[in-house]
Amino acid sequence: MPRQIQILNHSRPLKAPLQATYCDSFFGRLRGLTFRSRIAPDEGLLLVQARQNRLEAAIHMLAVCMDLGIIWLDANYTVVDIAHAKAWHPAYFPHRPAKYILEIHPERIREFQIGDKVTFQNA
């Protein structure tokens, strides 16, 4: 069963709790939110990469039927990039190396800024 974690932003308070599914398997990361029709504002998916780099932290939006907010974090849990990812767009790459990719409702990306410190509870 997928593990649920809570996302905390220590640099600025979140407007509402944010829960994410912790996803560290290859197939879980590959599938991501593909074929889902919606994501609730209080949920997300945390993709955990084996290594921190730009290429492995890229995401695809093929067969993703909704826009997403993407927050890239490095191994120190610092936000290194943010994007509003459009449905069906081939790929998005972070500008800096990342180890974690947080996929959330696009309205929630305004609650994060590059340089913010984020932690995960129950990870």
DRENDO-1510 file (C-alpha; in Angstrom, 1 decimal, always signed):
<recs>
REC; n; res; u; v; w
REC; 1; MET; +0.0; +0.0; +0.0 .
REC; 2; PRO; +1.4; +3.5; -0.9 .
REC; 3; ARG; +2.7; +5.4; +2.1 .
REC; 4; GLN; +1.2; +8.9; +2.7 .
REC; 5; ILE; +3.4; +11.6; +4.1 .
REC; 6; GLN; +2.8; +15.2; +5.1 .
REC; 7; ILE; +4.7; +18.1; +3.3 .
REC; 8; LEU; +5.9; +21.0; +5.5 .
REC; 9; ASN; +7.3; +24.2; +4.2 .
REC; 10; HIS; +9.5; +25.7; +7.0 .
REC; 11; SER; +10.1; +29.0; +5.1 .
REC; 12; ARG; +6.5; +30.0; +4.9 .
REC; 13; PRO; +3.3; +28.5; +6.3 .
REC; 14; LEU; +1.1; +26.4; +3.9 .
REC; 15; LYS; -2.5; +27.6; +3.7 .
REC; 16; ALA; -3.8; +24.1; +4.2 .
REC; 17; PRO; -2.3; +20.6; +5.0 .
REC; 18; LEU; -0.6; +18.9; +2.1 .
REC; 19; GLN; -0.5; +15.1; +1.9 .
REC; 20; ALA; +1.5; +13.2; -0.7 .
REC; 21; THR; +2.0; +9.7; -1.7 .
REC; 22; TYR; +5.7; +8.7; -1.2 .
REC; 23; CYS; +6.9; +7.1; -4.4 .
REC; 24; ASP; +10.4; +5.7; -4.6 .
REC; 25; SER; +10.0; +2.7; -7.0 .
REC; 26; PHE; +11.0; +2.9; -10.7 .
REC; 27; PHE; +7.5; +1.9; -11.9 .
REC; 28; GLY; +5.7; +4.2; -9.4 .
REC; 29; ARG; +7.8; +7.1; -10.6 .
REC; 30; LEU; +7.3; +6.2; -14.3 .
REC; 31; ARG; +3.5; +6.1; -13.8 .
REC; 32; GLY; +3.3; +9.1; -11.6 .
REC; 33; LEU; -0.1; +10.7; -12.1 .
REC; 34; THR; -0.6; +9.3; -15.6 .
REC; 35; PHE; -4.2; +8.6; -16.5 .
REC; 36; ARG; -5.6; +10.4; -13.4 .
REC; 37; SER; -8.3; +12.9; -14.3 .
REC; 38; ARG; -7.9; +15.2; -11.3 .
REC; 39; ILE; -5.9; +16.0; -8.2 .
REC; 40; ALA; -7.4; +17.5; -5.0 .
REC; 41; PRO; -5.8; +20.7; -3.7 .
REC; 42; ASP; -4.7; +18.8; -0.5 .
REC; 43; GLU; -3.0; +15.9; -2.2 .
REC; 44; GLY; +0.2; +15.2; -4.2 .
REC; 45; LEU; +2.8; +12.8; -5.2 .
REC; 46; LEU; +6.4; +12.9; -4.0 .
REC; 47; LEU; +8.8; +11.2; -6.5 .
REC; 48; VAL; +12.1; +10.2; -4.9 .
REC; 49; GLN; +15.1; +9.8; -7.2 .
REC; 50; ALA; +18.1; +7.5; -6.5 .
REC; 51; ARG; +20.5; +10.3; -7.5 .
REC; 52; GLN; +20.4; +14.1; -7.6 .
REC; 53; ASN; +20.7; +15.4; -11.1 .
REC; 54; ARG; +18.7; +17.3; -13.8 .
REC; 55; LEU; +18.1; +14.4; -16.2 .
REC; 56; GLU; +16.6; +11.9; -13.7 .
REC; 57; ALA; +14.5; +14.7; -12.1 .
REC; 58; ALA; +12.8; +15.4; -15.4 .
REC; 59; ILE; +9.1; +14.6; -15.6 .
REC; 60; HIS; +6.8; +13.8; -18.6 .
REC; 61; MET; +3.2; +14.9; -18.9 .
REC; 62; LEU; +2.2; +12.5; -21.6 .
REC; 63; ALA; -1.2; +10.9; -20.8 .
REC; 64; VAL; -1.5; +13.3; -17.8 .
REC; 65; CYS; -4.9; +14.9; -18.4 .
REC; 66; MET; -4.5; +17.8; -16.0 .
REC; 67; ASP; -2.1; +20.6; -15.2 .
REC; 68; LEU; +0.2; +20.1; -12.2 .
REC; 69; GLY; +2.4; +22.2; -10.0 .
REC; 70; ILE; +5.9; +20.8; -9.9 .
REC; 71; ILE; +8.3; +21.6; -7.0 .
REC; 72; TRP; +11.9; +20.3; -7.4 .
REC; 73; LEU; +14.0; +19.8; -4.2 .
REC; 74; ASP; +17.6; +18.9; -3.7 .
REC; 75; ALA; +19.0; +16.4; -1.3 .
REC; 76; ASN; +19.0; +19.1; +1.5 .
REC; 77; TYR; +15.2; +19.6; +1.0 .
REC; 78; THR; +15.7; +23.0; -0.5 .
REC; 79; VAL; +13.4; +24.1; -3.4 .
REC; 80; VAL; +15.6; +24.5; -6.5 .
REC; 81; ASP; +12.9; +25.0; -9.2 .
REC; 82; ILE; +9.2; +25.4; -9.6 .
REC; 83; ALA; +7.0; +24.9; -12.8 .
REC; 84; HIS; +3.4; +25.0; -13.8 .
REC; 85; ALA; +3.3; +21.8; -15.9 .
REC; 86; LYS; +0.7; +21.7; -18.7 .
REC; 87; ALA; -1.2; +18.5; -19.5 .
REC; 88; TRP; +0.2; +16.4; -22.4 .
REC; 89; HIS; +3.5; +18.5; -22.6 .
REC; 90; PRO; +6.4; +16.1; -23.5 .
REC; 91; ALA; +8.8; +17.0; -20.6 .
REC; 92; TYR; +9.9; +19.4; -18.0 .
REC; 93; PHE; +13.5; +19.6; -16.6 .
REC; 94; PRO; +14.5; +21.5; -13.5 .
REC; 95; HIS; +17.1; +24.3; -13.9 .
REC; 96; ARG; +19.2; +22.8; -11.1 .
REC; 97; PRO; +19.8; +19.2; -10.0 .
REC; 98; ALA; +17.1; +17.7; -7.9 .
REC; 99; LYS; +16.5; +14.5; -5.9 .
REC; 100; TYR; +12.8; +15.0; -5.0 .
REC; 101; ILE; +9.9; +16.0; -7.3 .
REC; 102; LEU; +6.7; +17.1; -5.7 .
REC; 103; GLU; +3.7; +17.0; -8.0 .
REC; 104; ILE; +0.7; +19.0; -6.6 .
REC; 105; HIS; -2.4; +20.9; -7.6 .
REC; 106; PRO; -1.2; +23.9; -9.7 .
REC; 107; GLU; -2.9; +26.4; -7.3 .
REC; 108; ARG; -0.6; +25.3; -4.5 .
REC; 109; ILE; +2.7; +26.2; -6.2 .
REC; 110; ARG; +2.3; +29.8; -5.0 .
REC; 111; GLU; +2.9; +28.5; -1.5 .
REC; 112; PHE; +6.5; +27.6; -2.4 .
REC; 113; GLN; +9.5; +29.7; -3.6 .
REC; 114; ILE; +13.0; +28.8; -4.7 .
REC; 115; GLY; +15.2; +28.6; -1.6 .
REC; 116; ASP; +12.4; +27.4; +0.7 .
REC; 117; LYS; +13.2; +24.6; +3.2 .
REC; 118; VAL; +10.8; +21.7; +3.1 .
REC; 119; THR; +10.5; +18.5; +5.1 .
REC; 120; PHE; +8.4; +15.4; +5.0 .
REC; 121; GLN; +6.7; +13.8; +8.0 .
REC; 122; ASN; +6.3; +10.0; +8.1 .
REC; 123; ALA; +8.7; +9.6; +5.2 .
</recs>
